[in-house]
């Protein structure tokens, strides 16, 4: 493409994945970690998560206000690090998950984000229908609360039988769920991640075309899924070029081609397109982030006008 990618997308970084010490919201160096992205003009957006310390949260708020970055809030760690499940068939458990997500909306609002993203929880075949109804209940309650703050609720589509084993996807079920929520709440949308597409045995074209009316946010990353005995198997968001992994320049290019063909290149109101990459073991976070930029730059250069 002759035009810059920044014309059509707000390129972002999921800070809490690239710098996993912050996943649990307790890293005393959180402000310095956020500053790595804030001072990098490559990025137009940053995805943050909970910050448990009041003083650190206030410092982060000030830094983000100064940055002119679009701030997005990922509430997934509030569930994944605690075992809470938004579609728990036990009502007490479901309510606990809803409570932390309501808190996430308040924190996101304080930090300048205009919505939160979350994920569905684990499920069992024999209780799948009940779990679906529980997720409907949670999501509608979140949307109703978010609406009072003019905020949005976004559900990220995950694998259903490999790593997270979430209720939503695959894509057709995600489309059904989004349609059900949209009948009552317009402030709801879906997020897809290139790294999850191989884990749902689908293609970029199929997922994007199936979910087109509901897509509001995009992630790109990598995964190892072909051999369960391979290092890094599952939803680990390894760097591009990781051994036995699925995604690299070719797959990112294909993802961009489909987004372009389906009308998601929007210079007026660009969508967020964020890297979801994570260092494996003792890999350097900054090197992993630089790797992702190189891959996206190359894929964009190869994309035809």
N, C-alpha and C positions, 0 to 999 in steps of 0.2 A: 504494500500500500504506500502511495506517495504521501498521504496525510499521516500525521502522527496518530498513534493509537489513543492518545489522550484527548483527541477530538471526539472520539466515539465512546470511550469508556473512562470511568474513574478507576484507575489501576490502584489496587489496594494490597495490603499485607495483613494476614491474620497474625497479629503480633504474638498472641499467646500460644500459637503453634510453632512459629519460627523461634520463639524464645520460651521453651516449655517450662522454665522455672516459674513462670507467672501463671500457670494453669490453675492452681488452687487459690489464687488471689492473695497469696501471703508473702510474695517476694518483696523484701525490704528495698530492693533496687528497682522497683517497678517504674518509677519515673524516668530513670536513666535508660531503661529498656525501651520505653515508649519514645524517648527522645531520638533513638536510632532511626526510627521511621519518620518522626516529625521533621528532622533536619535533612532528610533525603528527598530531594525535589523530584525524584522519579515517581514518588507515590502521591496520589490524589486522595486516597482514602486509607483509613486504618480501622481494623477490627479489633476491639478490645473485649475484655471480660471483667469479672468482678474484681474489686479491690477492697479487701476487708478492712484495712486500716483507714480511719476517717481522715487523718492528716495526709496520708499518701494519696487518698482519693481526691482531696481538695487540691493538692499539688498537680495531680494529673489533669484535673479539670482546667486549671489555669494554663497548663502547657498546651492542651488540646484547643482551648479557645484561641490561643496565639497562633496556631499552626495553619489555619485555613485548609485543613484536611476535612473531608467528609468522615464523620465518626459513625461507626457501626458497632453494635454490641452483640457479641455472641454469648448466649446463655447456656450453650451446650455443656461447658464445664461444670455448671451448677448441678447438672444432672449426672454427667458421666463420672465425676469424682466423688459423688455421694451415693450413687446407686438408686437415686430417685427416678421414677418412671411416670411420665405424663399420661400413660394409658394403663396404669396399674389397675387391675380388676378389683383390688382391695381399695375401697373408697378412702380409707384413711391415708393410704400410701399415695393415691392419686392427689388428694388434697394437699399433702406435703409438697408434692412436685409443683402443683399450681401455686402454692404459697411462695416458693422460692422464685418462680418465674414472675409473679407479681412484683416481688422485691427487685427482680432484674429490670423490670419496666421502670420502676422508680429510679434505680441507679443509672440506667441508660439515659433517662431524661435529664438527670443531674449532670451527667458527663457530656451532654450535647448530642446524643444519638437520637434519631427519630423513630426508633423501633428496636426490636430484639429478634434474634433468630434462636430457634431451639430445635430439638429432634424428638421423634417419637421413641418410645421405649421398647424393651423386649416383649415378646409375645409367645404364645403357645397356640398350636393349631386348634386345640379343642376349645379355646376361649377367645379366638381371634375376633369374632363378631362383637363380643362384649368389650374387648380391648379397644376396638374401633369406636364404639359408642363412648367409652371413657375418654378417648382422645378428642372426640368431637366436643364433649363437655368442657374439657380443659381448654381447648383452643377457643371456643366461643367465649368462655369467661375471660380469657386473656385479651381477646379482640375487643370485648366490651369495655374492659378497663383501659386498654390502650387508646381507645377512641376518645376517652375523656381528656387525653393529653395530646390528641392529634398525632398518634403514633401508629406504627404498623407492626404486625406480627408475621414472621416468616418461618416456615417450616422447612428444614433442610432434608432432602431426600437421601437416605442411607441404604446400605445393603440390608437384606432381610434374612440371610442365612450363612454369612461368613464371619464377620467380625462384630459389628455392633448389633447385628440381627434385629434391626428395628422393624416396627410394624409398617412404616412407610419409607421406601418404595416396595415394589418396583414402580415404573412410571405410570402404567395404567391405574394402579391403585392410588398413587399420589394424585392423579388427575381427578379421580372420583372423590377423594377426600377434599381436595381444593374446591371442587364444584359444590360439594355439600356445605362447606363453610361459607363460600361466597353467596349462598342463598340468603344468609342472614348478616354477613359482615363483609363489607367491601375493603376493609383495611387488612386483608390477608393475602399472602402470596407464597410462592415456593422458591426455594433456592436449590440449584443443582451444582454438583462438583464433578469435574472431569475425572477425578480419581475414584469416584464411586461408580461411575458408569460401567467399567468392566466387572465390578462386583455384583451388579444386578443383571449381568449377561445381556446387556443392551448396547446400542450404539449411540453416538452423539446425535445423529440425525433422528433416530427414533425417539429418544428422550426429549429433545428440544421440540420436535413437532408435536409430540403427544401432550406436552405440558405448556405449550406456547401461550395460552390465554392467562396462565397463572404465574409465569416466571418474572421475578423482580430482582434477582441477584445471582451472581455466578462466582464459582471458585474453580481454579485449575490447580491440579496437583498430580501426584503419581501414586502407583500402588503395585504390590506384588500379589498376584492372585492365582497364577497358573499351577503352582506346586506348593501344597500345604507344608512341605518340609523345607522350603526355601527360606533363607534368612529374610526377616522382615515381612513375612506373609501376613496379609490382612490389611486393615485400615490404618496404616502407619504414616502415610503421606511423605514417603521418602523423597529425597532430592531427585531431580531428573537425572537419568543415567545410572541409577542404582541397579545393581545386578539383578537380572531376571524380572525387571519391572516392565510395566505395560506402556507407560506414556512418556513421550519425548516430543521433539519438535514436530514430527509428523502428525501426532495425535492432537497436539495443541493447534496446529494449522487446520486440521479437519474440524475441530471444535469451532474455531473462528469462522471458517467457511460457512458452516451451518448457521451460526448466529447471524452472519451477514445476509445469507440467503433468506432467512426467516424474519428479517427486519429489525434485528436487535441492535444495529449500529445507529445510535441516536445522538446526534450532535447537540440537540436542544436540551435534552434531559438524559445524559449518559448514565447507563447502568454501571454499578460497581462490578468490577472483575478483579478478584483478589487471588493472590497466591496462598494456597494452603500447603505449605511445605514445612517439614520438621526434621531437625538433625537426627541421624541414627547413631545411637550410642554416643561416642565422643566427638562426633563431627562438629565443626564450627558453624554456629548459627549464621553468622554474617556471610560465610562462604556459600552456605545453602541458599540464602536470599539472593546473592549475586548470581548464582547458577540459574535460579528461576528467571531473573531479569534477562539473562542471555538467551534462554530458551524462548521466552515470549518475544524478545526483539527479533530473533531469527524467524520465528513463525510469522510475525507481522510483516517482515521484509519479504517473505515468500508469498504472502497473500496478494492475489491479483485485485486490481481496482475494479 
